Amino acid sequence: MATTFLSSCPFLRHHSHFRKSSSFCCSNDAEASSTSSLPKSTSCSYTRRWYNPSIRRQLNEGVEIVRHWIEADQPSASEEKFSVVSYNILAERNAWKHRGLYTNVPLPYLKWNHRKRVICEELLMWNPDIICLQEVDKFFDVSEIMDKAGYVGSYTRRTGDAIDGCAIFWKAHKFRLIDEESIEFKRFNLRDNVAQLSVLEMSKVKSRKLMIGNIHVLYNPSRGDVKLGQIRYLLSRAEILSEKWSNLPFVLAGDFNSTPESAIYKFLSSSELNFMSYDRRELSGQSGCHPAEVLGVKKESWRPFFCLGSQTKGFWTEEEVKVAAGSADSQVVGNPFRLTSSYATLKGPTTTRGATGEPLATSYHSKFLGTVDYIWYSDGLIPTRVVDTLPIDILLRTGGLPCEKVGSDHLPLVSEIAFTKTSDESNTNSQ
């Protein structure tokens, strides 16, 4: 069956099977064939209209949704840049298994054929160089479309009964894969989640290599020990792989199932965490992020979306300590990388960002409204721009994601990242 794409996406015009659609309007798209040539003023908008008879009221009537690039002048940025998307695309099996999360979503917008088309439109609209997907249970459906658009990729399926996993795609003409590692956390008593590490080399600049990490952290809000253990182990494997290739810069994307003011976020953005000073059930900060609770705190400002737990010391069993730290004798976990969030680096307006600079919300359904998705970067890299998320009032008008023009219950994050200048480049520019 032919798959429909947006003819407004620049490099899709060359494929004869693409059918024209007027749902999106992307300005200045003629130059979007490469990341570096994307116009600074690019924005994409669309109007979404649908009626959900189950709640007998019209949602998002006449609402225009626009996502803009936010950029900053980065003097340390070199000319070598690449763009990254991180997107939890909501596995088809999960959408139906947890149907109660999508009570406001009309049935046609929950079906995979609709969501597949919309998800691929979303992905290709931004023309990213690297794509990190989570909750992929229709890999061959997505891979077929990505292949036609010039991408190659790899997939790691979760262990156990789950049939979804993580996938990384990259533009075949811009990068080549030189190393990779698939991580199955089950082997380390860390549940059935998986993660990926890929080492990519830029085709035109052989000296530029980077490591991409992709992870979907365990959801269970009360199992902070497992969440921390998964991230800790991924970072330890990333350190080994980075050193193997002479200390590569690192981009880590994914759904971390942890909010921006949580202890787990603190661990990612710092060198270590004394996790014993936190309640295991509050490490991820997910408690209190039900939409009704979130909006009831301070509705007029749309700011209370960072759900910090009590941070009171809770009882940890020896086994839980071992899961979190890798050793029953340790109370501290270390992060070998100095990671910074792309979105927190490039500040946005208060309508979309909170106190830490992170988006107010990257995911929205009937039981959750908040931020759990991130694109992190290490030393040697610097973000030059990001695609901002949506204001909360616009999200609320949809009644819940997915919807007509958003194919998942998450929003895709998009960041353009540059290698930092070498000493030779800096000296040349200063002369």
Salt bridges, closest charged atoms under 4 A:
ASP29 OD2 - ARG13 NH2 3.08
GLU61 OE2 - ARG49 NH1 2.49
GLU80 OE1 - ARG208 NH2 3.20
GLU92 OE1 - LYS138 NZ 3.24
GLU121 OE2 - ARG117 NH1 3.09
ASP129 OD1 - LYS171 NZ 3.51
ASP129 OD2 - LYS174 NZ 3.10
ASP164 OD1 - ARG158 NH1 3.31
ASP179 OD2 - LYS244 NZ 2.75
GLU181 OE2 - ARG237 NE 2.82
GLU201 OE1 - ARG176 NE 2.76
GLU201 OE2 - LYS209 NZ 3.17
ASP225 OD2 - ARG223 NH2 2.72
ASP255 OD2 - HIS216 NE2 3.38
ASP255 OD2 - HIS410 NE2 3.65
ASP279 OD2 - ARG281 NH2 2.78
GLU320 OE2 - ARG280 NE 3.16
ASP373 OD2 - HIS410 ND1 2.82
ASP379 OD2 - ARG338 NH1 3.88
ASP388 OD1 - ARG353 NE 2.95
ASP393 OD2 - ARG397 NH2 3.65
ASP409 OD1 - HIS410 NE2 3.86
GLU416 OE2 - ARG385 NE 3.44
GLU425 OE1 - ARG208 NH2 3.25
